[in-house]
Amino acid sequence: MSAGTGSGPEHPSPSDAQLTQSRHDDDALGDFGYKPELKRTLGNFHTFAAGISYISILTGTFQLFYFGVAFGGPAYWWSWPMVFFGQLMVALCFCELAARYPVAGSIYNWSKTMGGPHVGWLGGWMMMTATMVTLSAVALAYQITLPQIDDWFQFVGDGSGKTDAAANAVLLGSVLILFSTLVNAFGVKLMASINSAGVFIELIAAVGLVIFLAAHITRGPSTVLTDTYGLGAGDALGYFGAFLTASLASAYVMYGFDTASSLGEESHDPSRNAPRAILRALIASFIIGGLILLFALMAVPDLNAEQLGTEGLQYVVLATLGKTIGEIFLWCVVVAITVCVLAVQAAGIRLMFAMARDNNLPAGTHLARVSPRFKTPVVPSVVIGIVGVVILVININQPQIFSVITSIAIIMIYLAYLLVTLPMLVKRLRGTWRPAEGKFSLGRFGLPVNILAVLWGAAMSLNLAWPRAEVYNATGPQHWYLRWGAFLFVGAVALGGFAYYWFVQRHRTGVLEEHRFVVPGGPAAPSA
């Protein structure tokens, strides 16, 4: 029989198979009580790209390399594998959750499922607030890169004034957030297309940078990895104290991998693809980012140059590779920063949508509305964009704007992660946690991995929030409320938000009628 005749193909075409899988994914979503509203258009690379662009190798390494060297010397590099190991424990726990619960707003829904509605609300609230702060923190990275490419990008003053850099950072960051808000409002497909193209450029540039730096190596790793600049001498903890401070630079990079799962309602076969994407994004970032940092320290002409602790990797690239090649790589960093902001805002939108769908936020009906045209929640995109800009404007005259905002953003992310891993550990200890059958599972390693994830999250949160003057009150008069700023700000967000939830919002919670899954021929699924 010829190929053009007969009753039909023996096997379903790829589109038919994809359609069947989408129906299965939508049925699984119905088990949570939600009807499918977001359009499933994202494939395996899209979800990987979302995770790796949030982590963003080039953004994170270029934004805080100066901080790591300034407070820990070249030997701060050891914080990179330390942070990777801790975050890998968290990521492995998330992989089990992503395989079983591939839904939008992953952190919120996971903490709700693991710890109950109250823990879920607090986890979602902390993550949502952290996402807004992170959006501002990442947008600030334009200032560390663009003016080094050309002085033309220093619109406020000439960069020598006390607050010139901070004010200009707010201007550049606000423009970037506006762009990201518009792209995210026009739908996930546009965001994912730009994001995937940007990630492709970032990965090529990152590998290229490793190769170029390796070709200019002037000293061995033993020299670099043991040079502490004599920091910590005379302190109670010695160099270990300086190392803990410098570890902020590494901690800032390796988080956000859960974004791969947060897009679960817009992805094909998310229960299989999301765990893979989470691990691939984290491992790729660790290997490539670690090599960039190591080779940069081995290649820089003068390992004791003052600019290492002020201008960071941008200085290394320009001094080592020359102006022309160096600026090409710096433009790739600009691309990386752009797609990182897109990914951060996309994750925040899904989280806000997920909480609003459960009527767990004020004006939930409006926040959870999915645009019929763009098939994406538009209002959360606008709200998150506005809050991100406001955070920048509030800090417009803050000289240490970079370290303060980034520190607080990381702490809140770590605490939100802890509100998932800790309840998950409790379930394991009670014997009530069951991974999805036939999907990603840690097996007998689940308990020790989970314990390490909780210990890591708690220890690093405390370390990052510790009232260090060099982080929270680096310039000007010393004030106790600035040094304790992380505890005060995070405490106010957590306690203030939870008080509102407890006395007002929890009495209204439940899946909104228009988002509730309806069994064909039967009643609507019960509200969550």
FIFI-704100 format. One record per residue (C-alpha): residue number from 1; chain; x, y, z. Coordinates in nm, 2 decimals. Layout:
BEGIN
   seq   mol       px       py       pz
   NUM     A        X        Y        Z
...
***
This chain:
BEGIN
   seq   mol       px       py       pz
     1     A     0.00     0.00     0.00
     2     A     0.14     0.34    -0.09
     3     A     0.22     0.60     0.17
     4     A    -0.06     0.82     0.05
     5     A    -0.34     0.57     0.09
     6     A    -0.49     0.37     0.37
     7     A    -0.70     0.45     0.67
     8     A    -0.43     0.65     0.84
     9     A    -0.09     0.64     1.00
    10     A     0.00     0.35     1.22
    11     A     0.15     0.58     1.49
    12     A     0.02     0.92     1.60
    13     A     0.20     1.22     1.44
    14     A     0.41     1.44     1.67
    15     A     0.13     1.69     1.69
    16     A    -0.12     1.43     1.79
    17     A     0.12     1.29     2.06
    18     A     0.17     1.64     2.19
    19     A    -0.20     1.70     2.20
    20     A    -0.26     1.38     2.39
    21     A     0.02     1.48     2.64
    22     A    -0.13     1.83     2.68
    23     A    -0.47     1.67     2.76
    24     A    -0.30     1.45     3.02
    25     A    -0.12     1.75     3.17
    26     A    -0.45     1.94     3.19
    27     A    -0.62     1.65     3.36
    28     A    -0.34     1.64     3.61
    29     A    -0.40     2.01     3.67
    30     A    -0.76     1.93     3.74
    31     A    -0.65     1.71     4.03
    32     A    -0.54     2.03     4.20
    33     A    -0.89     2.19     4.15
    34     A    -0.78     2.43     3.87
    35     A    -0.91     2.44     3.52
    36     A    -0.64     2.48     3.25
    37     A    -0.63     2.85     3.13
    38     A    -0.26     2.91     3.03
    39     A    -0.15     2.80     2.68
    40     A     0.09     2.51     2.67
    41     A     0.35     2.62     2.42
    42     A     0.69     2.57     2.59
    43     A     0.92     2.28     2.51
    44     A     1.21     2.12     2.69
    45     A     1.46     2.39     2.59
    46     A     1.22     2.67     2.68
    47     A     1.19     2.54     3.04
    48     A     1.57     2.49     3.06
    49     A     1.62     2.84     2.93
    50     A     1.38     2.99     3.19
    51     A     1.58     2.82     3.47
    52     A     1.92     2.91     3.34
    53     A     1.83     3.27     3.25
    54     A     1.70     3.33     3.61
    55     A     2.03     3.19     3.75
    56     A     2.21     3.38     3.46
    57     A     2.58     3.29     3.47
    58     A     2.70     3.61     3.32
    59     A     2.47     3.84     3.52
    60     A     2.55     3.71     3.86
    61     A     2.92     3.66     3.81
    62     A     2.97     4.00     3.65
    63     A     2.75     4.18     3.91
    64     A     2.91     4.07     4.23
    65     A     3.26     3.94     4.15
    66     A     3.40     4.27     4.28
    67     A     3.22     4.21     4.61
    68     A     3.36     3.86     4.65
    69     A     3.72     3.97     4.58
    70     A     3.69     4.28     4.79
    71     A     3.58     4.09     5.10
    72     A     3.74     3.75     5.05
    73     A     4.03     3.80     4.81
    74     A     4.07     3.56     4.52
    75     A     4.03     3.26     4.76
    76     A     3.66     3.36     4.78
    77     A     3.63     3.13     4.48
    78     A     3.58     2.83     4.72
    79     A     3.24     2.97     4.81
    80     A     3.13     2.88     4.46
    81     A     3.14     2.50     4.51
    82     A     3.01     2.54     4.86
    83     A     2.70     2.73     4.75
    84     A     2.65     2.48     4.46
    85     A     2.65     2.18     4.69
    86     A     2.40     2.34     4.93
    87     A     2.17     2.45     4.65
    88     A     2.20     2.12     4.48
    89     A     2.04     1.96     4.79
    90     A     1.76     2.21     4.76
    91     A     1.72     2.15     4.38
    92     A     1.70     1.77     4.43
    93     A     1.41     1.82     4.67
    94     A     1.25     2.05     4.42
    95     A     1.29     1.80     4.14
    96     A     1.08     1.55     4.33
    97     A     0.82     1.82     4.39
    98     A     0.82     1.93     4.02
    99     A     0.76     1.58     3.91
   100     A     0.46     1.54     4.13
   101     A     0.32     1.90     4.13
   102     A     0.40     2.07     3.80
   103     A     0.19     2.38     3.86
   104     A     0.23     2.76     3.82
   105     A     0.38     2.94     4.12
   106     A     0.58     2.64     4.22
   107     A     0.71     2.76     4.56
   108     A     0.36     2.87     4.67
   109     A     0.19     2.55     4.57
   110     A     0.46     2.33     4.70
   111     A     0.47     2.50     5.04
   112     A     0.09     2.48     5.05
   113     A     0.09     2.11     4.97
   114     A     0.37     2.03     5.21
   115     A     0.29     2.25     5.51
   116     A    -0.08     2.35     5.47
   117     A    -0.25     2.67     5.37
   118     A    -0.09     2.90     5.63
   119     A     0.27     2.79     5.55
   120     A     0.18     2.80     5.18
   121     A     0.06     3.16     5.20
   122     A     0.37     3.27     5.39
   123     A     0.60     3.08     5.14
   124     A     0.42     3.24     4.85
   125     A     0.42     3.59     5.00
   126     A     0.80     3.57     5.08
   127     A     0.88     3.44     4.73
   128     A     0.66     3.70     4.56
   129     A     0.81     3.99     4.75
   130     A     1.16     3.84     4.70
   131     A     1.09     3.82     4.33
   132     A     1.01     4.19     4.31
   133     A     1.32     4.28     4.51
   134     A     1.53     4.05     4.29
   135     A     1.38     4.21     3.98
   136     A     1.52     4.54     4.10
   137     A     1.85     4.39     4.20
   138     A     1.91     4.23     3.86
   139     A     1.81     4.55     3.68
   140     A     2.08     4.73     3.87
   141     A     2.34     4.52     3.68
   142     A     2.30     4.74     3.38
   143     A     2.49     5.01     3.57
   144     A     2.79     4.79     3.64
   145     A     2.82     4.70     3.27
   146     A     2.69     4.97     3.03
   147     A     2.90     5.27     3.15
   148     A     3.21     5.05     3.12
   149     A     3.13     4.99     2.75
   150     A     3.07     5.36     2.69
   151     A     3.06     5.67     2.91
   152     A     2.75     5.77     2.71
   153     A     2.54     5.54     2.93
   154     A     2.63     5.75     3.24
   155     A     2.33     5.98     3.21
   156     A     2.34     6.11     3.57
   157     A     2.65     6.32     3.63
   158     A     2.99     6.19     3.53
   159     A     3.00     5.89     3.76
   160     A     3.24     6.05     4.01
   161     A     2.97     6.19     4.24
   162     A     2.88     6.01     4.56
   163     A     2.53     5.90     4.43
   164     A     2.59     5.93     4.05
   165     A     2.62     5.56     4.00
   166     A     2.32     5.47     4.22
   167     A     2.10     5.73     4.05
   168     A     2.20     5.62     3.70
   169     A     2.15     5.26     3.80
   170     A     1.79     5.35     3.89
   171     A     1.74     5.51     3.55
   172     A     1.88     5.23     3.35
   173     A     1.71     4.96     3.56
   174     A     1.37     5.13     3.53
   175     A     1.40     5.13     3.15
   176     A     1.49     4.76     3.16
   177     A     1.19     4.67     3.39
   178     A     0.96     4.87     3.16
   179     A     1.08     4.66     2.86
   180     A     1.04     4.34     3.05
   181     A     0.69     4.43     3.17
   182     A     0.57     4.49     2.81
   183     A     0.72     4.17     2.68
   184     A     0.58     3.96     2.96
   185     A     0.24     4.12     2.92
   186     A     0.23     4.02     2.55
   187     A     0.23     3.65     2.64
   188     A     0.46     3.36     2.73
   189     A     0.55     3.27     2.37
   190     A     0.71     3.61     2.30
   191     A     0.89     3.61     2.64
   192     A     1.01     3.25     2.58
   193     A     1.13     3.32     2.23
   194     A     1.33     3.63     2.33
   195     A     1.45     3.44     2.64
   196     A     1.56     3.13     2.45
   197     A     1.75     3.34     2.20
   198     A     1.91     3.54     2.48
   199     A     2.01     3.22     2.67
   200     A     2.17     3.08     2.35
   201     A     2.38     3.40     2.31
   202     A     2.46     3.39     2.68
   203     A     2.58     3.02     2.68
   204     A     2.79     3.07     2.36
   205     A     2.94     3.39     2.51
   206     A     3.01     3.22     2.85
   207     A     3.18     2.92     2.69
   208     A     3.37     3.17     2.46
   209     A     3.48     3.37     2.76
   210     A     3.61     3.06     2.93
   211     A     3.82     2.98     2.62
   212     A     3.95     3.33     2.58
   213     A     4.04     3.37     2.95
   214     A     4.21     3.02     2.95
   215     A     4.43     3.14     2.66
   216     A     4.55     3.43     2.87
   217     A     4.63     3.25     3.19
   218     A     4.95     3.38     3.36
   219     A     4.94     3.20     3.70
   220     A     4.84     2.86     3.84
   221     A     4.53     2.78     4.04
   222     A     4.74     2.71     4.36
   223     A     4.83     3.08     4.36
   224     A     4.48     3.21     4.31
   225     A     4.29     2.97     4.54
   226     A     4.51     3.04     4.84
   227     A     4.54     3.42     4.81
   228     A     4.32     3.58     5.08
   229     A     4.48     3.93     5.06
   230     A     4.53     3.89     5.44
   231     A     4.17     3.97     5.50
   232     A     4.01     3.87     5.83
   233     A     4.34     3.92     6.03
   234     A     4.26     4.03     6.38
   235     A     3.89     3.93     6.35
   236     A     3.74     3.68     6.59
   237     A     3.67     3.43     6.31
   238     A     3.98     3.52     6.11
   239     A     3.96     3.46     5.74
   240     A     3.65     3.24     5.78
   241     A     3.45     3.55     5.88
   242     A     3.57     3.73     5.57
   243     A     3.49     3.42     5.36
   244     A     3.13     3.41     5.49
   245     A     3.08     3.77     5.40
   246     A     3.23     3.72     5.05
   247     A     3.01     3.41     4.99
   248     A     2.72     3.65     4.92
   249     A     2.88     3.69     4.57
   250     A     2.82     3.32     4.50
   251     A     2.49     3.29     4.68
   252     A     2.35     3.56     4.46
   253     A     2.40     3.35     4.14
   254     A     2.27     3.00     4.21
   255     A     1.90     3.04     4.28
   256     A     1.59     3.07     4.07
   257     A     1.62     2.72     3.92
   258     A     1.26     2.66     4.04
   259     A     1.15     2.89     3.75
   260     A     1.17     2.58     3.52
   261     A     0.88     2.43     3.72
   262     A     0.69     2.76     3.77
   263     A     0.60     2.76     3.40
   264     A     0.46     2.40     3.44
   265     A     0.11     2.50     3.32
   266     A     0.25     2.64     3.00
   267     A     0.49     2.35     2.93
   268     A     0.46     2.02     2.76
   269     A     0.51     1.72     2.98
   270     A     0.62     1.93     3.27
   271     A     0.64     1.65     3.52
   272     A     0.93     1.50     3.32
   273     A     1.08     1.81     3.17
   274     A     1.09     2.04     3.47
   275     A     1.31     1.82     3.70
   276     A     1.56     1.77     3.42
   277     A     1.56     2.15     3.34
   278     A     1.61     2.23     3.71
   279     A     1.92     2.01     3.74
   280     A     2.06     2.10     3.40
   281     A     2.03     2.47     3.47
   282     A     2.20     2.45     3.81
   283     A     2.48     2.22     3.70
   284     A     2.56     2.41     3.38
   285     A     2.57     2.73     3.57
   286     A     2.81     2.58     3.83
   287     A     3.05     2.44     3.58
   288     A     3.06     2.74     3.33
   289     A     3.04     3.01     3.60
   290     A     3.31     2.84     3.81
   291     A     3.55     2.82     3.52
   292     A     3.49     3.19     3.43
   293     A     3.57     3.30     3.79
   294     A     3.87     3.08     3.82
   295     A     4.02     3.16     3.48
   296     A     3.95     3.53     3.53
   297     A     4.16     3.52     3.85
   298     A     4.43     3.32     3.67
   299     A     4.44     3.55     3.37
   300     A     4.41     3.90     3.51
   301     A     4.74     4.09     3.46
   302     A     4.77     4.20     3.82
   303     A     4.61     3.98     4.09
   304     A     4.64     4.26     4.34
   305     A     4.49     4.53     4.12
   306     A     4.26     4.76     4.32
   307     A     4.01     4.75     4.03
   308     A     3.93     4.38     4.10
   309     A     3.75     4.48     4.42
   310     A     3.58     4.78     4.26
   311     A     3.51     4.72     3.89
   312     A     3.51     4.34     3.91
   313     A     3.49     4.11     3.61
   314     A     3.43     4.39     3.37
   315     A     3.78     4.52     3.45
   316     A     3.93     4.17     3.41
   317     A     3.77     4.12     3.07
   318     A     3.88     4.46     2.93
   319     A     4.23     4.45     3.08
   320     A     4.29     4.09     2.97
   321     A     4.12     4.06     2.63
   322     A     4.16     4.42     2.51
   323     A     3.89     4.68     2.44
   324     A     3.74     4.54     2.12
   325     A     3.70     4.17     2.23
   326     A     3.63     4.28     2.59
   327     A     3.34     4.50     2.48
   328     A     3.19     4.23     2.27
   329     A     3.17     4.01     2.57
   330     A     3.03     4.29     2.78
   331     A     2.75     4.34     2.53
   332     A     2.67     3.97     2.57
   333     A     2.65     4.04     2.95
   334     A     2.39     4.31     2.87
   335     A     2.19     4.05     2.68
   336     A     2.22     3.81     2.97
   337     A     2.10     4.07     3.22
   338     A     1.80     4.15     2.99
   339     A     1.68     3.79     2.97
   340     A     1.75     3.74     3.34
   341     A     1.51     4.02     3.42
   342     A     1.25     3.87     3.18
   343     A     1.28     3.53     3.36
   344     A     1.26     3.68     3.71
   345     A     0.94     3.88     3.62
   346     A     0.79     3.58     3.44
   347     A     0.83     3.36     3.75
   348     A     0.69     3.64     3.97
   349     A     0.38     3.67     3.74
   350     A     0.31     3.30     3.77
   351     A     0.34     3.31     4.14
   352     A     0.11     3.61     4.18
   353     A    -0.14     3.44     3.95
   354     A    -0.13     3.12     4.15
   355     A    -0.19     3.30     4.48
   356     A    -0.46     3.52     4.33
   357     A    -0.64     3.22     4.17
   358     A    -0.68     3.08     4.53
   359     A    -0.81     3.42     4.63
   360     A    -0.51     3.46     4.86
   361     A    -0.43     3.82     4.75
   362     A    -0.63     4.14     4.76
   363     A    -0.81     4.20     4.43
   364     A    -0.76     3.83     4.34
   365     A    -1.01     3.83     4.07
   366     A    -0.82     4.10     3.87
   367     A    -0.48     3.96     3.94
   368     A    -0.58     3.61     3.83
   369     A    -0.75     3.72     3.51
   370     A    -0.60     3.56     3.21
   371     A    -0.60     3.78     2.90
   372     A    -0.82     3.61     2.63
   373     A    -0.59     3.75     2.36
   374     A    -0.24     3.68     2.50
   375     A    -0.33     3.38     2.73
   376     A    -0.12     3.53     3.01
   377     A    -0.20     3.72     3.33
   378     A    -0.14     4.08     3.23
   379     A    -0.22     4.27     3.56
   380     A     0.05     4.08     3.77
   381     A     0.31     4.18     3.50
   382     A     0.22     4.55     3.54
   383     A     0.20     4.53     3.93
   384     A     0.54     4.36     3.96
   385     A     0.70     4.60     3.72
   386     A     0.57     4.90     3.91
   387     A     0.68     4.77     4.24
   388     A     1.02     4.69     4.10
   389     A     1.07     5.05     3.98
   390     A     0.94     5.18     4.32
   391     A     1.20     4.98     4.50
   392     A     1.47     5.13     4.28
   393     A     1.35     5.49     4.32
   394     A     1.33     5.45     4.71
   395     A     1.70     5.36     4.70
   396     A     1.81     5.63     4.44
   397     A     2.05     5.81     4.67
   398     A     2.18     5.49     4.85
   399     A     2.55     5.45     4.76
   400     A     2.55     5.08     4.87
   401     A     2.23     5.01     4.68
   402     A     2.39     4.71     4.51
   403     A     2.49     4.51     4.82
   404     A     2.18     4.60     5.02
   405     A     1.92     4.52     4.77
   406     A     2.09     4.20     4.65
   407     A     2.15     4.08     5.00
   408     A     1.78     4.12     5.10
   409     A     1.66     3.96     4.78
   410     A     1.87     3.65     4.84
   411     A     1.77     3.61     5.20
   412     A     1.40     3.62     5.12
   413     A     1.45     3.36     4.84
   414     A     1.64     3.13     5.08
   415     A     1.36     3.17     5.34
   416     A     1.09     3.09     5.08
   417     A     1.29     2.78     4.98
   418     A     1.31     2.68     5.35
   419     A     0.93     2.70     5.38
   420     A     0.92     2.42     5.12
   421     A     1.21     2.20     5.23
   422     A     1.13     2.21     5.60
   423     A     0.77     2.10     5.57
   424     A     0.88     1.84     5.32
   425     A     1.13     1.71     5.57
   426     A     0.85     1.68     5.83
   427     A     0.65     1.47     5.58
   428     A     0.94     1.25     5.52
   429     A     1.00     1.19     5.89
   430     A     0.63     1.11     5.94
   431     A     0.64     0.87     5.64
   432     A     0.37     1.06     5.45
   433     A     0.58     1.18     5.15
   434     A     0.55     0.98     4.83
   435     A     0.73     1.09     4.51
   436     A     0.53     1.06     4.18
   437     A     0.54     0.70     4.05
   438     A     0.76     0.65     3.75
   439     A     0.90     1.00     3.77
   440     A     1.20     1.17     3.94
   441     A     1.27     1.02     4.28
   442     A     1.56     1.04     4.53
   443     A     1.47     0.70     4.67
   444     A     1.66     0.62     4.99
   445     A     1.87     0.93     4.96
   446     A     1.56     1.15     5.00
   447     A     1.59     1.19     5.38
   448     A     1.97     1.28     5.40
   449     A     1.94     1.52     5.10
   450     A     1.63     1.69     5.26
   451     A     1.81     1.73     5.59
   452     A     2.11     1.89     5.42
   453     A     1.88     2.12     5.22
   454     A     1.71     2.25     5.54
   455     A     2.04     2.29     5.73
   456     A     2.19     2.47     5.44
   457     A     1.90     2.70     5.39
   458     A     1.88     2.80     5.76
   459     A     2.26     2.85     5.79
   460     A     2.30     3.06     5.48
   461     A     1.99     3.27     5.55
   462     A     2.14     3.36     5.89
   463     A     2.48     3.42     5.73
   464     A     2.34     3.66     5.47
   465     A     2.13     3.85     5.72
   466     A     2.41     3.89     5.97
   467     A     2.44     4.26     6.07
   468     A     2.77     4.34     5.89
   469     A     2.85     4.70     5.85
   470     A     3.04     4.64     5.53
   471     A     2.72     4.51     5.37
   472     A     2.44     4.71     5.52
   473     A     2.61     5.03     5.65
   474     A     2.93     5.05     5.44
   475     A     2.94     5.43     5.41
   476     A     2.83     5.73     5.62
   477     A     2.73     5.74     5.99
   478     A     2.68     5.40     6.15
   479     A     2.32     5.33     6.25
   480     A     2.20     5.01     6.42
   481     A     1.88     5.00     6.21
   482     A     2.09     4.99     5.89
   483     A     2.32     4.71     6.02
   484     A     2.01     4.51     6.12
   485     A     1.83     4.62     5.81
   486     A     1.79     4.26     5.67
   487     A     1.63     4.14     5.99
   488     A     1.40     4.44     6.02
   489     A     1.30     4.45     5.65
   490     A     1.24     4.07     5.62
   491     A     1.07     4.06     5.96
   492     A     0.84     4.34     5.87
   493     A     0.75     4.18     5.53
   494     A     0.69     3.84     5.69
   495     A     0.50     3.95     6.00
   496     A     0.31     4.23     5.84
   497     A     0.21     4.02     5.55
   498     A     0.11     3.72     5.76
   499     A    -0.09     3.95     6.00
   500     A    -0.29     4.08     5.70
   501     A    -0.35     3.72     5.58
   502     A    -0.45     3.59     5.93
   503     A    -0.69     3.86     6.01
   504     A    -0.83     3.94     5.66
   505     A    -0.74     3.72     5.37
   506     A    -0.76     3.37     5.51
   507     A    -1.13     3.40     5.56
   508     A    -1.18     3.45     5.19
   509     A    -0.94     3.19     5.06
   510     A    -1.05     2.93     4.81
   511     A    -1.02     2.87     4.44
   512     A    -1.21     3.15     4.26
   513     A    -1.52     3.02     4.08
   514     A    -1.40     3.12     3.73
   515     A    -1.07     2.93     3.78
   516     A    -1.22     2.61     3.94
   517     A    -1.20     2.29     3.75
   518     A    -1.53     2.14     3.65
   519     A    -1.56     1.77     3.60
   520     A    -1.74     1.71     3.27
   521     A    -2.10     1.63     3.36
   522     A    -2.04     1.68     3.72
   523     A    -2.00     1.95     3.99
   524     A    -1.71     2.19     4.02
   525     A    -1.41     2.06     4.21
   526     A    -1.39     2.17     4.57
   527     A    -1.20     2.48     4.64
   528     A    -0.84     2.45     4.77
***
